[in-house]
Amino acid sequence: MQKQADVNMTFESFVELYEKDVRSKLKGSIWCAKESIIRLKILPYFGKGQLCEITPKDVNDWQNDLNRNKDRLVWELEEVEAEI
């Protein structure tokens, strides 16, 4: 990564570094799909939290939320794929 990630940075800041590092290495359509999932599903849940504060329980809770909304998620992913 261009700048070293710090465990005290927010997840949102980490995603910005990740994008700078990864985006140019992927096809545009692949990045668009990843970015959509990050923006719609991951950042709303983890964005403002510090990396060092995200626990396995937080990840499990997030996964459980996704599973509760699985039908909606599948529909949204199909929409993203249709745009690619």
GUMISE-272285 format. One line per field, with one value per atom (N, C-alpha, C, O): residue number from 0; x negated, y, z negated. Coordinates in steps of 0.001 Angstrom, whole numbers, padded with zeros to 6 digits, always signed. Layout:
% GUMISE-272285
nr	[NUM ...];
east	[X ...];
north	[Y ...];
up	[Z ...];
This chain:
% GUMISE-272285
nr	[0 0 0 0 1 1 1 1 2 2 2 2 3 3 3 3 4 4 4 4 5 5 5 5 6 6 6 6 7 7 7 7 8 8 8 8 9 9 9 9 10 10 10 10 11 11 11 11 12 12 12 12 13 13 13 13 14 14 14 14 15 15 15 15 16 16 16 16 17 17 17 17 18 18 18 18 19 19 19 19 20 20 20 20 21 21 21 21 22 22 22 22 23 23 23 23 24 24 24 24 25 25 25 25 26 26 26 26 27 27 27 27 28 28 28 28 29 29 29 29 30 30 30 30 31 31 31 31 32 32 32 32 33 33 33 33 34 34 34 34 35 35 35 35 36 36 36 36 37 37 37 37 38 38 38 38 39 39 39 39 40 40 40 40 41 41 41 41 42 42 42 42 43 43 43 43 44 44 44 44 45 45 45 45 46 46 46 46 47 47 47 47 48 48 48 48 49 49 49 49 50 50 50 50 51 51 51 51 52 52 52 52 53 53 53 53 54 54 54 54 55 55 55 55 56 56 56 56 57 57 57 57 58 58 58 58 59 59 59 59 60 60 60 60 61 61 61 61 62 62 62 62 63 63 63 63 64 64 64 64 65 65 65 65 66 66 66 66 67 67 67 67 68 68 68 68 69 69 69 69 70 70 70 70 71 71 71 71 72 72 72 72 73 73 73 73 74 74 74 74 75 75 75 75 76 76 76 76 77 77 77 77 78 78 78 78 79 79 79 79 80 80 80 80 81 81 81 81 82 82 82 82 83 83 83 83];
east	[-000847 +000000 -000888 -002009 -000363 -001143 -001506 -002662 -000554 -000771 -000485 +000444 -001277 -001083 +000196 +000476 +000957 +002182 +001806 +000784 +002644 +002438 +003676 +004797 +003489 +004646 +005569 +006716 +005088 +005925 +006719 +007559 +006462 +007221 +008632 +008883 +009533 +010888 +010897 +010020 +011892 +012052 +012218 +011707 +012935 +013158 +011823 +011637 +010904 +009583 +008803 +008102 +008929 +008268 +008790 +008011 +010084 +010669 +010116 +009881 +009907 +009314 +007919 +007579 +007108 +005779 +005881 +005135 +006817 +007037 +007385 +006852 +008275 +008664 +007463 +007266 +006664 +005491 +004521 +003875 +004424 +003495 +004026 +003255 +005312 +005870 +006558 +006518 +007173 +008044 +007352 +007933 +006141 +005452 +005029 +004667 +005072 +004665 +005819 +005613 +007038 +008226 +008905 +008776 +009628 +010482 +011516 +011925 +011929 +012912 +014184 +014714 +014682 +015929 +015749 +016660 +014578 +014304 +014243 +014822 +013526 +013457 +014848 +015180 +015660 +017008 +017825 +018537 +017728 +018466 +017955 +018747 +016623 +016042 +016445 +016863 +016316 +016598 +018054 +018362 +018929 +020348 +020621 +021351 +020045 +020229 +019623 +020225 +018426 +017779 +018649 +018903 +019101 +019865 +021240 +021682 +021918 +023292 +023396 +024339 +022451 +022594 +021581 +021907 +020368 +019326 +019130 +019122 +018971 +018739 +019856 +019563 +021124 +022153 +022032 +022427 +021504 +021402 +020099 +020107 +018975 +017661 +016961 +015951 +017460 +016746 +016141 +014973 +016888 +016407 +015591 +014953 +015607 +014876 +013391 +012984 +012592 +011161 +010904 +011601 +009899 +009571 +009330 +009756 +008648 +008316 +009530 +009444 +010650 +011856 +012814 +013795 +012551 +013422 +013069 +011934 +014051 +013827 +014452 +015267 +014073 +014744 +016261 +017024 +016696 +018139 +018782 +019884 +018102 +018622 +018798 +019803 +017812 +017891 +019037 +019782 +019183 +020301 +021644 +022571 +021758 +023004 +023312 +024459 +022274 +022438 +022912 +023832 +022282 +022687 +024131 +024890 +024504 +025882 +026858 +027928 +026504 +027352 +027495 +028584 +026384 +026442 +027329 +028121 +027195 +028019 +029504 +030343 +029828 +031234 +031787 +032987 +030903 +031318 +030832 +030637 +030637 +030038 +030773 +030137 +032077 +032817 +032566 +032384 +032559 +032302 +030881 +030661 +029919 +028524 +028358 +027685 +028961 +028860 +029426 +028838 +030547 +031139 +030202 +030017 +029607 +028697 +027457 +026996 +026906 +025734 +026077 +025270 +027254 +027676 +027790 +027449 +028266 +028351 +026962 +026771 +025991 +024616 +024052 +023444 +024253 +023757 +024395 +023734 +025654 +026349 +025767 +025819 +025213 +024632 +023234 +022731 +022616 +021224 +021181 +020101];
north	[-001183 +000000 +001242 +001225 +002309 +003532 +004081 +004424 +004163 +004612 +003402 +002638 +003240 +002074 +002215 +003268 +001144 +001118 +001134 +000581 +001771 +001901 +001335 +001650 +000508 -000113 +000907 +000587 +002122 +003155 +003954 +004775 +003722 +004449 +003866 +002733 +004654 +004138 +003146 +003160 +002305 +001359 +002124 +001711 +003236 +004079 +004574 +004564 +005001 +005444 +004282 +004448 +003117 +001934 +001618 +001270 +001736 +001465 +002433 +002046 +003684 +004653 +004206 +004276 +003747 +003221 +001984 +001829 +001107 -000118 +000228 -000364 +001182 +001571 +002079 +001674 +002951 +003487 +002380 +002455 +001368 +000274 -000731 -001246 -001015 -002133 -001719 -002462 -000574 -000200 -000317 -000864 +000178 +000165 -001247 -001458 -002199 -003569 -004440 -005576 -003897 -004678 -004108 -002923 -004967 -004483 -003542 -003694 -002578 -001604 -002233 -001798 -003257 -003890 -004628 -004656 -005225 -005928 -004913 -005122 -003798 -002787 -002239 -002040 -001994 -001458 -002379 -001913 -003677 -004636 -004606 -004563 -004630 -004569 -003275 -003288 -002173 -000860 -000755 -000179 -001301 -001276 -002046 -001568 -003212 -004021 -003317 -003271 -002771 -002043 -000870 -000692 -000074 +001139 +000828 +001498 -000182 -000464 -001390 -001278 -002293 -003343 -003271 -003591 -002858 -002919 -001575 -001513 -000505 +000801 +001266 +001828 +001058 +001494 +000831 +001416 -000348 -001089 -000795 -000618 -000744 -000633 +000704 +000979 +001528 +002713 +003625 +003995 +003999 +004970 +004329 +005033 +003010 +002322 +002220 +002129 +002236 +002028 +000551 -000319 +000280 -001109 -001928 -003080 -001334 -002073 -002366 -003174 -001727 -001935 -002938 -003325 -003364 -004334 -005723 -006181 -006381 -007686 -008799 -008524 -010038 -011153 -011123 -011470 -010712 -010608 -009581 -009806 -008452 -007442 -008025 -007777 -008800 -009416 -010423 -010473 -011222 -012171 -011453 -011883 -010371 -009591 -009039 -009055 -008552 -008026 -009130 -008926 -010292 -011419 -011822 -012132 -011818 -012147 -011138 -011516 -009866 -008842 -009094 -008970 -009449 -009746 -010950 -010946 -011974 -013172 -012875 -013439 -011995 -011630 -010902 -010943 -010240 -009488 -010148 -009478 -011466 -012200 -011993 -011761 -012074 -011920 -010557 -010432 -009544 -008191 -008081 -007464 -008670 -008635 -009341 -008823 -010511 -011251 -010411 -010353 -009771 -008928 -007781 -007487 -007129 -006014 -006485 -005800 -007633 -008149 -008501 -008281 -009038 -009334 -008054 -008029 -006995 -005693 -005185 -004670 -005330 -004901 -005719 -005166 -007034 -007890 -007556 -007630 -007194 -006846 -005577 -005396 -004700 -003466 -003692 -002877 -004807 -005061 -005546 -005807];
up	[+000000 +000000 +000000 -000508 +000579 +000680 -000697 -000945 -001561 -002933 -003813 -003553 -004836 -005693 -006504 -007077 -006542 -007343 -008816 -009224 -009589 -011031 -011708 -011308 -012721 -013369 -014035 -014346 -014256 -014862 -013837 -014207 -012552 -011528 -011426 -011836 -010878 -010685 -009525 -008662 -009532 -008437 -007125 -006084 -007190 -006019 -005434 -004217 -006297 -005836 -005231 -004232 -005836 -005298 -003897 -003009 -003699 -002374 -001336 -000191 -001725 -000796 -000369 +000812 -001328 -000991 -000109 +000858 -000459 +000315 +001766 +002705 +001925 +003286 +004074 +005219 +003487 +004176 +004570 +005616 +003741 +003988 +005007 +005816 +004983 +005748 +007045 +008026 +007064 +008192 +009543 +010481 +009662 +010958 +011383 +012541 +010471 +010776 +011264 +011690 +011199 +011553 +012786 +013093 +013485 +014576 +013982 +012830 +014772 +014300 +013771 +012749 +014459 +014023 +012702 +011875 +012503 +011245 +010107 +009040 +010354 +009295 +008990 +007821 +009997 +009772 +008881 +007992 +009113 +008290 +006850 +005909 +006677 +005332 +004632 +003474 +005337 +004745 +004319 +003275 +005109 +004776 +003483 +002614 +003361 +002155 +000944 -000129 +001133 +000033 -000411 -001602 +000555 +000250 -000337 -001271 +000206 -000216 -001424 -002207 -001583 -002601 -003734 -004877 -003433 -004458 -005157 -006387 -004387 -005018 -005942 -006997 -005592 -006537 -007910 -008918 -007951 -009209 -009951 -011169 -009219 -009848 -009615 -010263 -008724 -008251 -009295 -009173 -010313 -011301 -012423 -013205 -012505 -013569 -013267 -012108 -014314 -014152 -013881 -014404 -013060 -012742 -014004 -014094 -014978 -016193 -017063 -017988 -016785 -017582 -016962 -017598 -015741 -015067 -015576 -015441 -016157 -016777 -015924 -015044 -016183 -015501 -015723 -014822 -016908 -017170 -016245 -015744 -016011 -015084 -013685 -013018 -013253 -011924 -011881 -010901 -012932 -012991 -012987 -012301 -013739 -013757 -012370 -011925 -011691 -010336 -009392 -008600 -009482 -008640 -008930 -008011 -010194 -010551 -009969 -009492 -010003 -009382 -007887 -007326 -007250 -005818 -005544 -004602 -006367 -006175 -006359 -005657 -007295 -007490 -006276 -006003 -005559 -004380 -003095 -002081 -003142 -002033 -000707 +000321 -000723 +000527 +001143 +002354 +000300 +000796 +001334 +002376 +000639 +001068 +002409 +003301 +002561 +003819 +004956 +006036 +004727 +005754 +006119 +007301 +005118 +005384 +006125 +007039 +005760 +006462 +007908 +008812 +008122 +009493 +010302 +011485 +009670 +010339 +010724 +011826 +009816 +010096 +011252 +012168 +011210 +012278 +013612 +014648 +013607 +014854 +015474 +016691 +014633 +015132 +015708 +016481 +015324 +015767 +017165 +017695];
